[in-house]
Amino acid sequence: MKKAIMSLGLVLLVTSCELKVNTKPTEKENKEMKQNIPFPLETKFTKEYLVANFWKCNYSTAGEGFAYWVILPNNVKPTKLEPELMKEVGLTNIGIYNTIDKSAYIEVWVAYETITTPTQPMDWLTHKIKITGETILHQNIINTTSGNKYLDVLTSKTIANGENVISRFTVLKSSSNYFIIKATCNEKDYISLSETLLHIVSTWGLKK
């Protein structure tokens, strides 16, 4: 299972041999799935729990303009940090992080794209998710005083071994650079990890 999720490059390499074409779920199946999968908007973690169980990753391998920080569980460590272009989705990978012990598996992925045409961050993220063929289960639109609209979204996708993975995305924008973070786990582990995934994708930022 861990290898199956890891091989996805967080499910964004759409031509990977690990992927298969999804059978489109019925409207009833989509509704039932959404009802059964929670979409927390806040965590119940205490300060003491966070200090004991999370660490801060500071990334700068891709250069100053692409530096970021992210808060990760103690057992999730970097496995790939060198920038790598993924032409299929028009993104450059700048960080893959994986669970390193026998705990329920989590993969975190960070990437960016530089575009010259001004685009709402939420529209940009929605387009990337559409390319990957993932099913959107829940989403939360975040409006800012600057007029930008950001998106926090939960998706589902079936991988090659027939298992479903659940992913949570958010997006950040700096000038003409659009950044995405994605935290993924197996569907059977999602209930117990839902707040952890939320904490990962909601506690990250770009270095100025």
N, C-alpha and C positions, 0 to 999 in steps of 0.2 A: 504493500500500500504506500509506504513512504517513497519508494522509488517511482511509483506511478505518479504521485503528486509532484515530486521533484522534477521529473522529466518534462513537466508542462512549462517550465520557465514561468511558473504561476499561470499556466493555462493560456498564455498569450502567444505562444508559437503555434499558430493555427495549422501549420503544415507538418507538425511533429508526428512521427509514427505512433506516438503514444495516444493520440487523439482519435476519436471516431465521430462520425456525423450523428448529431442528436436526432432522435425521433421527436418530432414536435408534440409536446403534451397538449391534451385537450384543455378547453377552458375550465372544466370542472377540476381536472388534475392540478392546474395552475392555482386555482382558488384554494384547494385543499392544502397544497404545499405552502402557500403564503400564510395560511392560518396556523400551520403546525410549526413554522420556523420563526422564532422571535427576532425582533429587530430593536434591541435596546438602544436608547439615546443617551443613557448615562450609566455609569458603573456604580457599584456599591463598595468598591475597594477603599479600605482605610489607608491613611498615610503610612502607617506602620507596615501594612501588607505590601504597598508599592515599594517602599524602601527595601524590604526584605526579598522581594521577588522580581524586580525589574532593574535594568541597567540602561544607561544612556549611550547610544552609539553616535559618534561624530564622524561623518563621512566627508572626505575631500579629495578622493582619488581622481575624480574626473576634472578637478580644477576648481578654482575659487567660485566661478559663476554657477557651479552645480553642487556646491556644498550643502549638506543638510544634516539634521539631527533627527533621531527617532528613539523612542523609548520601547525597549523590547524585553520579553521575559528572560530571566537569567539563563535558561536552557536553549535560547534561540541565538545562534551565532552566525557571523558572516561566512558564506561559502563561495561567493563570487563578487568581487568589487570592481574589477576592471571594466570600463565602458565597452559595450558591445551593441552594435546596431542590429535591430531586428526589422528587416525591410518589410516583412509581411504586415506589420501593424504600424510602421513608421515611428517606432520608438527606440530610444537608446537605453539599454539596461545599465543602471548604475547601483546595483546592489541586490543580491539575493541572500536571504538569511533563513536558516533551517534549524529545527529542533535537533539537538545533538545527543539526546538521551532516549530512553524508552518511554517517555511521556507521550501523550496524544500529540500527533504530528502537526506542526504549524510551519508554513512557509510564508515569508514576507518578501515582497518584490517592489523595487523602486525603479522608475524609469522617467525619461523626459522626452519632449519633442520641442524643437524650435520652429515656430511658424510666424510668417510675416503678416498674415491677414488676421486682424483682431477677431477673436472668437470668445463667446462666453465659456468659462471653464466647464460649466455643467454640460454644455453642448459638445464640447471637445471630448469629455469623458464618456458621455453616452455613445458617441460615435465609435470610440475605441472598443467599448463593450460590445457594440453591435458587430464589429468586425470579428470578434472572437466567437460569436454565436452563443454567448451565455444568456441564460434566462434571468431577467431582473425580477427579484422577489419583493423587495422593498426599496424605497428611496426617500431621502430627506433633502429638500432643496434649502440651501443656506443663502440668504440675501445679505449683501453687505452695503454699507453706506456709500461705497464707491460706485455702486451700480452693478458690480459683478455678481453673478450667481454661481455658487459652488454646489457640489453634489456629494452626498454620502449615500452609497448604494450597496445593496446586498444582492448577490447573484448565485445561481446554481449551474453546474455543468457536469455532464457525465463523462468520465474518462475511460480509457481503453479497457480496463478490467471490469467495467460495468458499475463501478462505484460512483457515487455523486460527491462532488466537492462543493463546499460553500465558501464564497469569497466576499470580503468587504473592501470597498474602494473609497478613497477620497482623492481630491485633486487640489493642487496649489498652483498659483501663477506668479511669475516674476518677470516683468517686462514681456519679452516675446517667448519666454520659456514656460512650458506647461509641464507640471510634474504630477506623477501618479504614484500612489502607494496602494498595494494590494496585500491583504492578509488572508490566507487560505487554510482550511482544514477539511478533514473528511466529514461528510454530513453526520455520521453516527457520533462524532465527537462535538458537533457544533453547539449543542445546548450547553454543555459544560464550559465551552471556550468562547461563547458569544461575547461576554464582557471583555475578555482578553483581546479578541480581535478588534472590538470597538476601541479599547484603550490604545492599541497600536496605531490604528489609522487616524485617531483623533489627537494624539500627542506626538506630532512631528512638525518640523518646520524647516525653512530655508535660512541659511546663514547669510547675514547681510555684510 
